[in-house]
Amino acid sequence: MLSISCAEKPEPVSPAPQLIYVYPPAVLLQHCEKTPFTGETFGDAVMALQVSQGELDICSSRIDALIEWQRGLRSIH
């Protein structure tokens, strides 16, 4: 029979692993701009298209940056 006396201290148990959540930079999580079209002429439509293209470029660059950020996390593990 095995018995443990009070003089013997049990081995310490290592703590359970904790999850650490890592979030992307807040600048990459902003909503994309969507300027409504309020023009009446073809010229207004062309200008609105240029604005929309710029907004799309900014949004696309955020998505690209998120993908790169995620790839960087994978390389750490």
N, C-alpha and C positions, 0 to 999 in steps of 0.2 A: 504494500500500500504506500502511496505517496502522500505526504502531507507537507504543507507549507507552513512554516512557523511565522509568527509575527515579526521575527527578526529579519526574515528574508523579504526584500523589497521586489515586487514584480517588475519586469522590464517595462520601461515606458513605451506606450503605444504611439507611433508617429501619427500626427494629425492627418485627417482625410484631405485629399487635394481639393483646392477651391477653384471654382471657375472664375476666370478673369475676363471680363468683357472689354474688348478693345473696339472703340467706335471710330469711324473715319472723321477727319476734320469737318467741323460744322460748315465751313464754306462750300464743301462739296455736296452738302445735303439741302441746299436752298432750292426752293421751287424755281422752275424755269419761267421766264417772262413770256407772256402772251399778250401783246398789245392788240386790242381789237381794231378792226378796220372801220374807220368812220368817214372815209373819203367818198367822193362822188364822181371823180374823173379817172381816166386811164392813167394820168400822171400821178394822181393820189395812189392808185393801185401799185404803180411801179415803186413809189417811195415806201409804201407799206410792205412791199415784198422785200425791199432792201433792209428794212427794220427787222422783219421776220427772219431773214437770213442771218442777220447779226445775232438775234436772240437764239436761233438754232445753233449757231457756232459756239456760243457761250455754253449752252446746255450740253452740247456734244463734248466740249472740253471737260466739263465736270464729270460726265460719264467715263470718259477716258481716264481721268485722274483717279476715279474710284476703282476702276479696273486695275490700274497700276498699283494703287495703295493695297488692294487685296492680294495681288501677286507678291508684293513685298512682305506681307504677313505670312504667306505660305512659305517663302524662302527662309523665314526665321525658324519655322518648326521643322 
